[in-house]
Amino acid sequence: MNKRRHPRMALTGMVADISDGRGFFPGRVHDISRFGLAIDDIPSKMNSHVEYLTVVIDGQGGHFKLRIRPRWETVADRQKIVGGEIEKTSFAWTEFVLRFEPEKDDIWGNS
């Protein structure tokens, strides 16, 4: 069962520079939501078992510095995917994400 309040939208063309507090690692944004995101193509040596990651995201007309609380990871070979919750989302991030959210159907038939 999906417990998310806001949908995750898959994106292409967004890169991430991630710091685990000890080093910097490249990644690619896999999907985003108002309060979270998933990043893939991260070198498996990055430590995602920290309280927070600092992530700088570029692409799709946006540039954001986010503080992420890692919630899950999947490791395969020499790379991993990390999903996390954004700490204190900004209005700019919310506005950016809203550009990609699907429009909700009007159940009352109003235009």
Buried (B, 14 or more C-beta within 10 A) or exposed (E): EEEEEBBBBEBEEBBBBBBBEEEEBEBBBBBBBBBBBBBBBBEEEBEBEBEBBBBBBBBBEBEBEBBBEBEEBEEEEEBBBBBBBBEEBEEEBEEBBEEBBEEEEEEEEEE
